[in-house]
Amino acid sequence: MTVLTRYIALEVLKAYFVAILILLTFYNLFTFADELGDLGKGDYGLEQIVYYLLLTTPSVFYVLTPSAALLGSLVALGTMANNHELVAMQAASLSLSGIVKAVMCAGLVVVILATSVSEFIVPDAMVEAKTMRSEAQNNDLMTKSENGFWLRDGKNFINVRKFNGEGDLGQLLVYELDEQRRLKAFSFMDEATFVKENEWLARGVSAVQVDLEKVLLTQSEEKVWPFAITQRFLDIVLVKPETLSSVNLFHYIQFLKKNDQKADVLELAFWNRLTSPVVIVVMILIAVPFVVKVNRVTSIGFRILVGTILGVGFHLFNKVVGYMGLVYGFDPMLMGILPSLTILAVASVIVSSLR
């Protein structure tokens, strides 16, 4: 690696770290303001809010990395262009391919860092964040075991074996205890759907009433179930599959397929995860033509605006393609990699046209 290549790569990396720090600060400020709405709920205080933000920061870091990489490269290369450094480097025999190589070196470092964070830090941190938040805010404790999730609702204990894509519950075992903590009823439900506060619609219900004299079995196709756990609570305590490591996400998808459950949403998330390094590299690479082609006296503010528009545009394009694939039943793998391949092809054509 030449001195000029190292210099450009370090400048891009420094600008990336400044950009990710600023984005993380703004994101966490908005999250902090949102979490203040739950302040005082149960044992959820300022200390728990700060701890929650610290635990969720790695996940936010990974999500914001493509945008920060684009902004950082635009600012770094733009500053060097405004200071006529790129002109001096090209006069010193540094070609456009040399600039691209330097930018790609910085991109490789960012990819390794972001991938390491997402695979080794995010999964455990998100589990800890969700568990801590739910325990602090709710008396209804959720724990995970080999047999699914266990919930406590007053004196009742509920074992949930399945969750579908909308957050509904499936294959539930409900144990109702009396004041002396003795079993008074046992129920099995095929599924339960949230209707409104303290009300779920249970289907395929088999209930066993237990007392000292007899055991009574009742069955019903549908039954209103006064379950205090809300769908919002489930969204809070359940870790999104997208935050799992790639290996665990792959195994989860295989588990769902083996049990004849739909896994299209998770497959899309899996392929998006695999192509995320390409997105990061392309976001850095695409800054090159905007610096070379655009007037060198262009302000940093304009470059940041361009980077923001490009980042938001790609994010929306990625989401739209993914959702269209889910709606029309297209292959999740194709829909997952298509946006990344498209933006890579566009960036390659633009960079090639500069030579």
Steps between C-alpha positions, in 0.01 A plus 500: 500500500647833390514809717226673298274194513545475876432873540173489304383186681572652841319824412193303386509292818532809722206664324299176531555482876397865539188437290400185689555680832275788395229267364511284813472809720192629318339156489558438870371846590172424322487155660571651843215747454271215398604283797427787740135430428540174695695660784364386836320204349577223746867525593595665169702808592773717348770245583309228313439732203870581468589132532242414235649758262850361557381147422311598185778725365689211329187408302445865401869527411463211254183641346647849455837385367410512124370858535799604711738341250343697215501828691854445625642427157319795343626739768856363502548493123309825461725675750810372322356617168419847638854523638639395159663196660351258247633716216847494655480124546396447138783725392729274704387206279216373723236373257125480548535126558746584779240722667241223464746251649561725800126545553448123476768442766305725735181318403653165586587621850144631549351171376713293739410726791125509425479125433685418821266721701186350341611138539666502841364796698149587377321166572597477868465874556146507357391203712635671811337832402156348437513284814612787724237736357214251536598401855527863608171611342280199558411266779422246228833327459593326178773238489617273222556125522536201271119478494440855383424811703351510849284794606352585839165678508396543861464149643496344153801355322493475122730298277510631141646261244463708182490859378384585151608799291231732642580431865205267558554206732479131413493173695441642846491315830333698781535401865259675741584491872282578803590713802700211649688463169332169427404409144130568444483497117706401201430613143642438155440749218590458135548874455408837649461839331515839672163680479524789746631584846472193728321302231629232263302269274605139564421223251505123542468513879507188717464582872530268800348618831661336805359482854508257792201299376513487121674599179285666232602527133345767276574582137411800284592623155534863610515669836572853623809478719564778759878504449671813637805476271460743211641471152715807574652312792588210271661745256706636790627174645541290187830544321448555130640218284691762300723558803602135523839394371503367143561143622215510753269666249577225247427228758178676601385506137576128463305431820194687370512320166531165672183578695315620186498865605547797268848646513497743205549808719794340680654376175485854365669626818764226466592594143498869586745415777731311262500782245550780755882501451440570130271789592764653727771477236273644230393787725866597538582439134213707366649812661790497251308615189319770698832646608675467163209617285355772725665841518786496750372810679174326588422552867512224760133567574404418142701179510331398825162572341591281201617223732180519704281482189698205364494315831127550556429420135685169515334411833154562353587311181622205705183497713262538203665217306494276807134566581397457136673165500311393813165621362536335159675187626835549327810314612627665823862436399449689173319787671769514768797530266336691211525851654866450594592361158313785330676774694835320452445487123402868490805601706733290282365655179534854637854444624602329173366797301744730679805330357 
